[in-house]
Amino acid sequence: MNKEAPFREKAVSHRQRIHKKQDSKEQQADFNEPEKVVAGRSRTSIQREKRQKNKRKSEYPVIRLLAAFFITLPIVTLSVYYFFLPGASSNSETASDFETVGFSGNNGTTEANAVVDDEDNEEEKKAKEQAEKEKAQKEQEQKEKEQKEQEQKEKELKEKELKEKEQKEKEQKAKEEAKKLEEEKKKQAAAEKEQREKEEREKQKQQEQQQQESKEKVIYHTVKQEETMYRIAMTYYQSQNGIEKIKRANNLQSNEIHVGQVLTIPLD
């Protein structure tokens, strides 16, 4: 209803201008024409009475505006309804062609109201067309904005998927390298273990061989009655130097021995 306030003000101003023009024309006609007497009254008195009636009518503009408002309200309501109803643009255009005719006591005021209503309808039609254009432009801008946002989202989604793919490839490559390194470590550890086992086997074999050889080069002698260290050395080594060898092999500190003692005799 706030949109119709400027139109009402324009209509009131138009009517006031028309009344002023009519009053000036009547006054000019009264001034130019000689005064006539009709039914015992002069023409000037008759015109004065008419002007007074018109003034009395214009003293109640609120009532006239309310009457015009209640008359135009259904028309404006239907116009707005058909204008915003989808697929009823032709109905809105037809509804906008209605003319609001004011009620007046003379033909001049009625024609003036019709002219004002035509102007108001034309302005209202232009305002509606401008509103439609602005609405279409806003819808187009909103559509373009949504399209750009959708394209930006798709671009960001593609970039995210690409980054995730690259990250997965890197992780997969790192896992494969770690697995390969782990396998190489296992192979190296197995090779080192096998080498150690081989070395241990060879060492054990060498020790067994040395023990075997040592067993073959060592004899055990049990001390008999009246045997001495000297006699035993002379028996196995044919030299007195054998005493020291016997002592080292048996960890003896002196040359004393006793009957029944078992001595290790190393042989060269």
C-alpha positions as CSV (number, residue, x, y, z in Angstrom):
1,M,0.0,0.0,0.0
2,N,3.0,2.3,0.5
3,K,3.7,2.1,-3.3
4,E,0.3,3.7,-4.0
5,A,0.9,6.8,-1.8
6,P,2.9,8.7,-4.5
7,F,0.2,8.0,-7.1
8,R,-2.5,9.3,-4.8
9,E,-0.5,12.5,-4.1
10,K,-0.1,13.0,-7.8
11,A,-3.8,12.5,-8.4
12,V,-4.7,15.0,-5.8
13,S,-2.3,17.6,-7.2
14,H,-3.7,17.0,-10.7
15,R,-7.3,17.4,-9.5
16,Q,-6.4,20.6,-7.7
17,R,-4.7,22.0,-10.9
18,I,-7.8,21.1,-13.0
19,H,-10.1,22.8,-10.5
20,K,-8.0,25.9,-10.5
21,K,-8.0,25.9,-14.3
22,Q,-11.8,25.5,-14.4
23,D,-12.3,28.2,-11.9
24,S,-10.0,30.6,-13.8
25,K,-11.8,29.8,-17.1
26,E,-15.2,30.4,-15.5
27,Q,-14.1,33.7,-13.9
28,Q,-12.6,34.8,-17.3
29,A,-15.9,33.9,-19.0
30,D,-17.9,35.8,-16.4
31,F,-15.6,38.8,-16.8
32,N,-15.9,38.7,-20.6
33,E,-19.6,38.0,-21.0
34,P,-22.2,40.5,-19.8
35,E,-24.3,39.6,-16.8
36,K,-27.5,37.9,-17.6
37,V,-30.6,37.4,-15.5
38,V,-32.1,33.8,-15.5
39,A,-35.3,33.2,-13.5
40,G,-34.8,36.3,-11.4
41,R,-31.1,35.5,-10.7
42,S,-28.0,36.8,-12.4
43,R,-25.5,34.5,-14.1
44,T,-22.8,35.6,-11.8
45,S,-24.8,34.4,-8.7
46,I,-25.5,31.1,-10.4
47,Q,-21.8,30.5,-11.2
48,R,-20.9,31.5,-7.7
49,E,-23.3,28.9,-6.3
50,K,-21.7,26.3,-8.5
51,R,-18.2,27.1,-7.3
52,Q,-19.4,27.0,-3.8
53,K,-20.9,23.5,-4.4
54,N,-17.6,22.4,-6.0
55,K,-15.7,23.8,-3.0
56,R,-17.9,22.0,-0.6
57,K,-17.3,18.8,-2.5
58,S,-13.6,19.3,-2.3
59,E,-13.8,20.0,1.4
60,Y,-14.0,16.2,2.1
61,P,-11.0,14.8,0.2
62,V,-10.5,12.0,2.7
63,I,-13.9,10.6,2.0
64,R,-13.3,10.8,-1.7
65,L,-9.9,9.2,-1.4
66,L,-11.3,6.4,0.7
67,A,-14.0,5.8,-1.8
68,A,-11.5,5.8,-4.6
69,F,-9.2,3.5,-2.5
70,F,-11.9,0.9,-1.8
71,I,-12.8,0.9,-5.5
72,T,-9.2,0.5,-6.8
73,L,-8.2,-2.0,-4.0
74,P,-9.8,-5.1,-5.7
75,I,-8.4,-4.1,-9.0
76,V,-4.9,-3.6,-7.7
77,T,-5.2,-6.9,-5.7
78,L,-6.2,-8.9,-8.8
79,S,-3.5,-7.1,-10.8
80,V,-0.8,-8.1,-8.3
81,Y,-2.1,-11.6,-8.0
82,Y,-2.2,-12.3,-11.8
83,F,1.2,-10.5,-12.2
84,F,3.0,-12.8,-9.7
85,L,1.0,-15.9,-10.8
86,P,3.3,-18.1,-13.1
87,G,2.1,-18.1,-16.8
88,A,-0.4,-15.3,-16.3
89,S,1.6,-12.4,-17.7
90,S,-1.2,-11.7,-20.2
91,N,-3.7,-11.5,-17.3
92,S,-1.5,-9.1,-15.5
93,E,-1.3,-6.9,-18.6
94,T,-5.1,-7.0,-19.0
95,A,-5.5,-6.2,-15.3
96,S,-3.2,-3.2,-15.6
97,D,-5.5,-1.8,-18.3
98,F,-8.3,-1.1,-15.8
99,E,-9.2,2.6,-15.3
100,T,-10.3,4.0,-12.0
101,V,-13.0,6.6,-12.6
102,G,-13.7,9.0,-9.7
103,F,-17.3,9.9,-8.8
104,S,-18.0,13.6,-9.4
105,G,-21.0,15.8,-9.9
106,N,-19.8,17.2,-13.3
107,N,-18.3,15.7,-16.4
108,G,-15.1,17.8,-16.2
109,T,-14.0,16.3,-12.9
110,T,-14.8,12.7,-14.1
111,E,-12.7,13.2,-17.2
112,A,-9.9,14.6,-15.2
113,N,-10.0,11.6,-12.8
114,A,-9.9,9.3,-15.9
115,V,-6.8,11.1,-17.2
116,V,-5.1,10.9,-13.8
117,D,-5.9,7.2,-13.5
118,D,-4.6,6.6,-17.0
119,E,-1.3,8.3,-16.0
120,D,-1.2,6.4,-12.8
121,N,-1.8,3.1,-14.6
122,E,0.9,3.9,-17.1
123,E,3.4,4.8,-14.4
124,E,2.4,1.6,-12.5
125,K,2.9,-0.4,-15.6
126,K,6.3,1.1,-16.2
127,A,7.2,0.4,-12.5
128,K,6.1,-3.2,-12.9
129,E,8.1,-3.6,-16.1
130,Q,11.2,-2.1,-14.3
131,A,10.6,-4.4,-11.3
132,E,10.4,-7.4,-13.7
133,K,13.6,-6.4,-15.4
134,E,15.4,-5.9,-12.1
135,K,14.0,-9.3,-10.9
136,A,15.2,-11.0,-14.1
137,Q,18.6,-9.4,-13.8
138,K,18.9,-10.4,-10.1
139,E,17.9,-14.0,-11.0
140,Q,20.5,-14.1,-13.8
141,E,23.2,-12.7,-11.5
142,Q,22.2,-15.2,-8.8
143,K,22.3,-18.0,-11.4
144,E,25.7,-17.0,-12.6
145,K,26.9,-16.7,-9.0
146,E,25.6,-20.2,-8.2
147,Q,27.2,-21.6,-11.4
148,K,30.6,-20.0,-10.5
149,E,30.3,-21.4,-6.9
150,Q,29.5,-24.8,-8.4
151,E,32.5,-24.7,-10.7
152,Q,34.7,-23.5,-7.9
153,K,33.5,-26.4,-5.7
154,E,34.1,-28.9,-8.5
155,K,37.6,-27.5,-9.1
156,E,38.4,-27.7,-5.4
157,L,37.0,-31.3,-5.3
158,K,39.1,-32.3,-8.3
159,E,42.2,-30.8,-6.7
160,K,41.5,-32.5,-3.4
161,E,41.0,-35.9,-5.2
162,L,44.2,-35.3,-7.1
163,K,46.1,-34.5,-3.9
164,E,44.7,-37.6,-2.2
165,K,45.6,-39.7,-5.1
166,E,49.2,-38.4,-5.1
167,Q,49.3,-38.9,-1.3
168,K,48.1,-42.5,-1.7
169,E,50.7,-43.1,-4.4
170,K,53.4,-41.7,-2.2
171,E,52.3,-43.8,0.7
172,Q,52.1,-46.9,-1.5
173,K,55.6,-46.2,-2.9
174,A,56.9,-45.7,0.6
175,K,55.3,-49.0,1.7
176,E,56.8,-50.8,-1.2
177,E,60.3,-49.3,-0.6
178,A,60.0,-50.2,3.1
179,K,58.9,-53.7,2.3
180,K,61.7,-54.1,-0.2
181,L,64.2,-52.7,2.3
182,E,62.8,-55.1,5.0
183,E,63.2,-58.0,2.6
184,E,66.8,-57.0,1.8
185,K,67.5,-56.7,5.5
186,K,66.0,-60.2,6.1
187,K,68.1,-61.6,3.2
188,Q,71.2,-59.9,4.5
189,A,70.5,-61.2,8.1
190,A,69.8,-64.7,6.7
191,A,73.1,-64.6,4.8
192,E,75.0,-63.3,7.8
193,K,73.4,-66.0,10.0
194,E,74.3,-68.6,7.4
195,Q,77.8,-67.3,7.3
196,R,78.2,-67.4,11.1
197,E,76.8,-70.9,11.2
198,K,79.2,-71.9,8.5
199,E,82.1,-70.3,10.4
200,E,80.9,-71.9,13.6
201,R,80.7,-75.3,11.9
202,E,84.1,-74.9,10.4
203,K,85.5,-73.7,13.8
204,Q,83.9,-76.6,15.6
205,K,85.2,-79.0,13.0
206,Q,88.6,-77.5,13.4
207,Q,88.4,-77.8,17.2
208,E,87.3,-81.4,16.9
209,Q,90.2,-82.0,14.5
210,Q,92.6,-80.4,16.9
211,Q,91.2,-82.4,19.7
212,Q,91.5,-85.5,17.7
213,E,95.1,-84.6,16.8
214,S,95.8,-83.7,20.4
215,K,94.4,-87.0,21.5
216,E,96.6,-88.8,19.1
217,K,99.7,-86.9,20.4
218,V,99.0,-87.2,24.1
219,I,99.3,-90.4,26.2
220,Y,98.4,-91.0,29.8
221,H,100.9,-92.6,32.2
222,T,100.1,-94.0,35.6
223,V,103.0,-93.7,38.1
224,K,104.2,-97.0,39.3
225,Q,106.3,-98.1,42.3
226,E,109.8,-96.5,42.5
227,E,109.2,-94.3,39.4
228,T,110.5,-90.7,39.4
229,M,110.0,-87.7,37.1
230,Y,113.5,-88.2,35.8
231,R,112.9,-91.8,34.8
232,I,109.6,-91.0,33.1
233,A,111.2,-88.2,31.1
234,M,114.0,-90.4,30.0
235,T,111.5,-93.1,29.1
236,Y,109.4,-90.8,26.7
237,Y,111.8,-88.1,25.7
238,Q,115.3,-89.7,26.2
239,S,116.3,-86.4,27.6
240,Q,116.1,-84.6,30.9
241,N,114.3,-81.7,29.2
242,G,111.1,-83.8,29.2
243,I,110.6,-83.0,32.9
244,E,109.5,-79.5,32.1
245,K,107.1,-80.6,29.4
246,I,105.5,-83.1,31.8
247,K,105.2,-80.5,34.5
248,R,103.5,-77.9,32.1
249,A,101.1,-80.5,30.8
250,N,100.0,-81.5,34.3
251,N,100.4,-78.1,36.0
252,L,102.9,-79.4,38.5
253,Q,105.0,-77.0,40.6
254,S,107.7,-79.6,41.6
255,N,109.1,-82.9,40.5
256,E,107.3,-84.9,43.3
257,I,104.8,-87.5,42.1
258,H,103.1,-90.4,43.9
259,V,102.2,-94.0,43.0
260,G,98.9,-94.3,41.0
261,Q,99.0,-90.7,39.8
262,V,98.0,-90.3,36.1
263,L,100.2,-88.0,34.1
264,T,99.6,-86.5,30.7
265,I,102.6,-87.0,28.4
266,P,102.5,-84.8,25.3
267,L,104.3,-86.1,22.3
268,D,106.0,-84.0,19.7
